Amino acid sequence: MTDTIMKQVILLFTLVLLAACGVKQTRKMVASGDYDSAISKAVGGLQSNKNAKGKQDYVYLLEEAFAKAKERDLRDIAGWGWFKDANPKDFEAIFNTYKLLNDRQEMIRPLLPLKLLKENRDAKFPMDDYTEQIMNSKNALSKYLYLNSVAALISNDKMRCRRAYDDLVYLNQINPGYKDVTKLIGDAQLKGTDFVIVSAKNETNAIVPKRLNDDLLDFSTFGLNDKWTAYHNAKQQGIVYDYGVEIHFRGINISPERINEKEFYKEKIIKDGVKKLLDARGREVKDSLGKPIYVDNMKTVQIAIYESAQQKAAQVTAKVDYVNLKTNQLLETFPLSSEFVFQNVYARYKGDRRACEADYLQNFDRRQVPFPTNEQMVYDCGEDLKNKLKDIISSHSIGK
């Protein structure tokens, strides 16, 4: 048997095996009542060469699954009492079921007709026109969602307004342009949102740099606003604020400017080239070819280091209060603090630089620099403060 024939046999065997597995899976789906998955699987199996003898099992299973799915759906609709006695809460299920009945037909329609070879007939897929039922159920559902949402918005209850928002977005998807739904979506978003005003108060004897104050209150860079929470650092006209986040600066401490100096020595044995190997009598040692043997020339080097370290530190302490502005009740308090240390190390030396570790050598290229101002030191605490404030707010969501 040639390689080509062998490959064809293997391919054919693989295809038969895969088809058998697909049919087995489809049969299990039908037996378990998962009719739509069975229909999807069978349709996929019939996409190519639908009239092949090996595809007959798919046709039988598709006919069975379609009939059972249709019978179940129509029975459910009858149970809901459509059209006259249906509970409004069932309108969505009724609308979706009619759509499913129609979509299922449209999935199968391109494959028709499908032959049942043994019975010498076409498989039966009775098709119905559900246009009117879909339209009527959509209109009933739209009216229900609309009236329910309007009532929720009138109540001004935030949780009801949030649910109304989702209902209105869904309504706009199934029935675009329905009445004033677009406007009501905006109203629901506004009424369902918790508005939070963030402020900072300086309770220290020091000046909080304006840049730090502005940065802490710049919530546009925090990425904290979500679907139902909006943070503002300045009150906006027409907004009734639900909560307040108050940052109270409690202490700003700045250390004196210091330069600490110290002197220390280092010693290291290093390789300093090579030298001829000598024996105990001071004679050259040679290899088998009569050439001198060379070894590493080890040398002890020393260095005296005169190190200077500039240091200055700033610490900012604060607390964050969560306040319910409607009841003027303090909800929670969190500590907030940050420290920034300025340090510049530079050094000079006498001796051999090779006695130093490689990562220390950079200090010999540094020089004394001006100390940062007190304002800059406090501001440099800001990034850390901002990240910690973000963590606090992210971990303790307001109004949830």
Secondary structure, 3 states (H helix, E strand, C coil): CCHHHHHHHHHHHHHHHHHHHHHHHHHHHHHHCCHHHHHHHHHHHCCCCCCCHHHHHHHHHHHHHHHHHHHHHHHHHHHHCCCCCCCHHHHHHHHHHHHHHHHHHHHHHHHCCCEECCCCEECCCCCCCCHHHHHHHHHHHHHHHHHHHHHHHHHCCHHHHHHHHHHHHHHHHHCCCCCCHHHHHHHHHHHHCEEEEEEEEECCCCCCCHHHHHHHCCHHHCCCCECCEEEECCCCCCCCCCEEEEEEEEEEEECCCEEEEEEEEEEEEEEEEEEECECCCCCECECCCCCECEEEEEEEEEEEEEEEEEEEEEEEEEEEEEEECCCCEEEEEEEEEEEEEEEEEEEEEEECHHHCCHHHHHHHHCCCCCCCCHHHHHHHCHHHHHHHHHHHHHHCCCCC
